Amino acid sequence: MTCKSMLYTLQKPPKHFEELVIEHFTRRSQNILMACKEYMDGAPVGCAIDFQKTEDKHSKGSSTGFKIMLSKLLPKLVEAFSSKGIDCNRFMGPEKCTWCKIVI
């Protein structure tokens, strides 16, 4: 839902807050996209930045359904950020998700 809210806010920012929305996402887009990719690769939600993959039995990664949804939303986020002039080249291109082999 957070990703969908971001997409909606980028497409239809609140009146008089357009510049704030652009500034916020310009500053945060790289972390947002990196977190999405880490979650797709199995990082537990909330632990994407500096996550160390371990064999900890108590540390659950994201569900398969969540990973599939992110694989659909990530290109839309990249497109929405790019349409606002935010550089997302690092996240563009035909990459494959390591866990499901879906081309992103």
Backbone as CSV, one residue per row, in Angstrom:
resi,resn,N_x,N_y,N_z,CA_x,CA_y,CA_z,C_x,C_y,C_z
1,MET,0.828,-1.194,0.000,0.000,0.000,0.000,0.869,1.253,0.000
2,THR,2.008,1.187,0.653,2.884,2.352,0.691,3.371,2.713,-0.705
3,CYS,3.750,1.713,-1.481,4.207,1.968,-2.854,3.086,2.546,-3.701
4,LYS,1.892,2.025,-3.542,0.746,2.557,-4.288,0.451,3.992,-3.874
5,SER,0.594,4.295,-2.594,0.392,5.669,-2.112,1.437,6.610,-2.697
6,MET,2.684,6.125,-2.788,3.741,6.945,-3.393,3.419,7.244,-4.846
7,LEU,2.985,6.221,-5.576,2.633,6.417,-6.985,1.526,7.447,-7.132
8,TYR,0.494,7.320,-6.320,-0.629,8.255,-6.385,-0.166,9.681,-6.053
9,THR,0.659,9.816,-5.026,1.140,11.141,-4.614,2.008,11.764,-5.694
10,LEU,2.816,10.960,-6.366,3.635,11.475,-7.453,2.779,11.913,-8.637
11,GLN,1.736,11.156,-8.936,0.884,11.467,-10.077,-0.062,12.621,-9.789
12,LYS,-0.543,12.698,-8.556,-1.501,13.746,-8.179,-1.124,14.329,-6.825
13,PRO,-0.050,15.134,-6.796,0.365,15.698,-5.512,-0.699,16.650,-4.964
14,PRO,-0.782,16.772,-3.646,-1.752,17.704,-3.065,-1.499,19.127,-3.567
15,LYS,-2.560,19.840,-3.784,-2.467,21.212,-4.275,-1.591,22.039,-3.342
16,HIS,-0.699,22.804,-3.946,0.254,23.677,-3.257,1.412,22.924,-2.611
17,PHE,1.453,21.598,-2.753,2.543,20.810,-2.187,3.343,20.097,-3.269
18,GLU,3.154,20.501,-4.512,3.816,19.835,-5.635,5.344,19.855,-5.484
19,GLU,5.894,21.017,-5.145,7.349,21.133,-5.010,7.875,20.309,-3.842
20,LEU,7.126,20.277,-2.757,7.525,19.481,-1.601,7.573,17.992,-1.947
21,VAL,6.573,17.531,-2.691,6.533,16.126,-3.106,7.754,15.792,-3.960
22,ILE,8.055,16.650,-4.934,9.211,16.412,-5.811,10.501,16.415,-4.992
23,GLU,10.650,17.385,-4.112,11.858,17.466,-3.284,12.008,16.211,-2.409
24,HIS,10.926,15.815,-1.781,10.964,14.631,-0.917,11.397,13.393,-1.696
25,PHE,10.752,13.135,-2.826,11.071,11.931,-3.579,12.423,12.026,-4.287
26,THR,12.880,13.232,-4.594,14.221,13.387,-5.154,15.247,12.944,-4.120
27,ARG,15.028,13.302,-2.880,15.952,12.924,-1.800,15.849,11.449,-1.421
28,ARG,14.664,10.880,-1.499,14.435,9.538,-0.968,14.308,8.427,-2.008
29,SER,14.218,8.784,-3.285,13.923,7.779,-4.320,14.925,6.639,-4.348
30,GLN,16.206,6.940,-4.234,17.218,5.884,-4.310,17.052,4.882,-3.162
31,ASN,16.789,5.384,-1.952,16.581,4.490,-0.810,15.297,3.679,-0.963
32,ILE,14.264,4.307,-1.484,12.988,3.611,-1.691,13.165,2.470,-2.685
33,LEU,13.790,2.760,-3.811,13.978,1.742,-4.845,14.929,0.640,-4.378
34,MET,15.973,1.023,-3.659,16.904,0.026,-3.142,16.198,-0.885,-2.133
35,ALA,15.361,-0.315,-1.281,14.617,-1.123,-0.310,13.702,-2.102,-1.035
36,CYS,13.011,-1.637,-2.066,12.131,-2.529,-2.835,12.919,-3.701,-3.401
37,LYS,14.088,-3.416,-3.970,14.904,-4.495,-4.540,15.375,-5.457,-3.453
38,GLU,15.767,-4.928,-2.297,16.217,-5.790,-1.199,15.074,-6.665,-0.689
39,TYR,13.873,-6.098,-0.591,12.715,-6.890,-0.149,12.420,-8.004,-1.155
40,MET,12.575,-7.693,-2.421,12.353,-8.704,-3.455,13.399,-9.823,-3.369
41,ASP,14.568,-9.475,-2.830,15.634,-10.469,-2.688,15.603,-11.180,-1.331
42,GLY,14.578,-10.884,-0.519,14.410,-11.635,0.717,14.658,-10.916,2.012
43,ALA,15.047,-9.646,1.971,15.259,-8.907,3.223,13.927,-8.747,3.944
44,PRO,13.926,-8.893,5.276,12.684,-8.661,6.020,12.267,-7.192,5.899
45,VAL,10.983,-6.946,5.822,10.483,-5.578,5.707,10.971,-4.782,6.912
46,GLY,11.525,-3.613,6.636,12.077,-2.758,7.680,13.564,-2.945,7.870
47,CYS,14.145,-3.907,7.166,15.568,-4.220,7.341,16.323,-4.186,6.019
48,ALA,15.878,-3.418,5.075,16.480,-3.475,3.741,17.849,-2.816,3.677
49,ILE,18.037,-1.716,4.365,19.307,-1.006,4.285,20.307,-1.696,5.199
50,ASP,21.460,-2.041,4.652,22.536,-2.728,5.373,22.109,-4.077,5.927
51,PHE,21.150,-4.724,5.276,20.692,-6.041,5.712,21.758,-7.069,5.387
52,GLN,22.093,-7.869,6.356,23.052,-8.951,6.168,22.283,-10.258,6.048
53,LYS,22.393,-10.929,4.925,21.694,-12.194,4.743,22.341,-13.254,5.630
54,THR,21.529,-13.876,6.451,22.020,-14.919,7.339,21.086,-16.107,7.247
55,GLU,21.442,-17.130,7.899,20.611,-18.322,7.939,19.779,-18.343,9.216
56,ASP,19.507,-17.181,9.789,18.735,-17.081,11.024,17.325,-17.612,10.799
57,LYS,16.950,-18.646,11.542,15.637,-19.260,11.374,14.504,-18.353,11.842
58,HIS,14.814,-17.392,12.710,13.786,-16.501,13.254,13.574,-15.261,12.385
59,SER,14.437,-15.043,11.427,14.345,-13.874,10.552,13.620,-14.262,9.274
60,LYS,12.365,-13.857,9.171,11.569,-14.188,7.983,11.734,-13.104,6.928
61,GLY,11.864,-13.518,5.699,11.899,-12.575,4.591,10.480,-12.246,4.164
62,SER,10.372,-11.549,3.084,9.073,-11.152,2.552,8.350,-12.354,1.945
63,SER,7.030,-12.307,1.953,6.247,-13.393,1.358,6.371,-13.374,-0.160
64,THR,6.069,-14.485,-0.769,6.121,-14.585,-2.229,5.153,-13.602,-2.877
65,GLY,3.951,-13.482,-2.321,2.971,-12.542,-2.864,3.466,-11.110,-2.815
66,PHE,4.123,-10.750,-1.712,4.686,-9.403,-1.558,5.780,-9.162,-2.594
67,LYS,6.629,-10.163,-2.810,7.714,-10.037,-3.788,7.155,-9.881,-5.203
68,ILE,6.118,-10.624,-5.519,5.497,-10.512,-6.841,4.885,-9.126,-7.026
69,MET,4.194,-8.642,-5.990,3.592,-7.300,-6.074,4.677,-6.240,-6.263
70,LEU,5.779,-6.359,-5.522,6.875,-5.397,-5.683,7.479,-5.468,-7.080
71,SER,7.558,-6.675,-7.647,8.127,-6.794,-8.990,7.268,-6.080,-10.023
72,LYS,5.989,-5.932,-9.728,5.090,-5.194,-10.622,5.127,-3.695,-10.348
73,LEU,5.312,-3.329,-9.077,5.289,-1.919,-8.702,6.620,-1.207,-8.927
74,LEU,7.727,-1.927,-8.822,9.036,-1.296,-8.966,9.191,-0.561,-10.298
75,PRO,8.863,-1.173,-11.437,8.991,-0.428,-12.700,8.090,0.807,-12.752
76,LYS,6.934,0.734,-12.122,6.030,1.891,-12.094,6.608,3.011,-11.245
77,LEU,7.250,2.654,-10.131,7.896,3.667,-9.298,9.055,4.317,-10.051
78,VAL,9.866,3.498,-10.706,10.987,4.030,-11.487,10.464,4.987,-12.551
79,GLU,9.419,4.599,-13.238,8.833,5.450,-14.284,8.280,6.751,-13.689
80,ALA,7.590,6.648,-12.563,7.017,7.847,-11.929,8.118,8.794,-11.455
81,PHE,9.168,8.251,-10.840,10.287,9.099,-10.401,10.959,9.736,-11.613
82,SER,11.209,8.940,-12.633,11.880,9.443,-13.837,11.062,10.540,-14.510
83,SER,9.744,10.386,-14.514,8.892,11.398,-15.158,8.956,12.743,-14.443
84,LYS,9.419,12.728,-13.189,9.566,13.971,-12.410,10.999,14.480,-12.459
85,GLY,11.825,13.871,-13.320,13.200,14.313,-13.487,14.176,13.724,-12.492
86,ILE,13.765,12.687,-11.793,14.625,12.043,-10.802,15.417,10.940,-11.504
87,ASP,16.725,10.955,-11.326,17.597,9.985,-11.990,17.442,8.600,-11.372
88,CYS,16.942,7.681,-12.154,16.753,6.287,-11.706,17.453,5.312,-12.638
89,ASN,18.441,5.771,-13.390,19.124,4.916,-14.365,19.663,3.637,-13.740
90,ARG,20.075,3.737,-12.506,20.636,2.584,-11.800,19.610,1.450,-11.651
91,PHE,18.325,1.799,-11.701,17.268,0.820,-11.496,16.541,0.453,-12.783
92,MET,17.030,0.969,-13.904,16.386,0.676,-15.180,17.114,-0.451,-15.880
93,GLY,16.431,-1.048,-16.813,17.065,-2.076,-17.608,16.567,-3.452,-17.255
94,PRO,16.863,-4.386,-18.132,16.377,-5.753,-17.928,17.223,-6.514,-16.906
95,GLU,16.834,-6.408,-15.647,17.485,-7.174,-14.594,16.554,-8.293,-14.175
96,LYS,17.123,-9.343,-13.673,16.298,-10.446,-13.196,16.348,-10.485,-11.682
97,CYS,15.192,-10.637,-11.108,15.093,-10.822,-9.677,15.776,-12.149,-9.343
98,THR,16.631,-12.157,-8.332,17.420,-13.351,-8.042,16.595,-14.512,-7.523
99,TRP,15.475,-14.263,-6.882,14.701,-15.360,-6.287,13.663,-15.926,-7.219
100,CYS,13.143,-15.117,-8.162,12.052,-15.641,-8.997,12.353,-15.594,-10.488
101,LYS,13.485,-14.997,-10.861,13.905,-14.901,-12.264,12.972,-14.043,-13.115
102,ILE,12.143,-13.206,-12.466,11.276,-12.278,-13.199,12.143,-11.141,-13.716
103,VAL,11.976,-10.790,-14.968,12.714,-9.665,-15.542,12.065,-8.377,-15.056
104,ILE,12.897,-7.529,-14.461,12.420,-6.252,-13.927,12.814,-5.142,-14.872
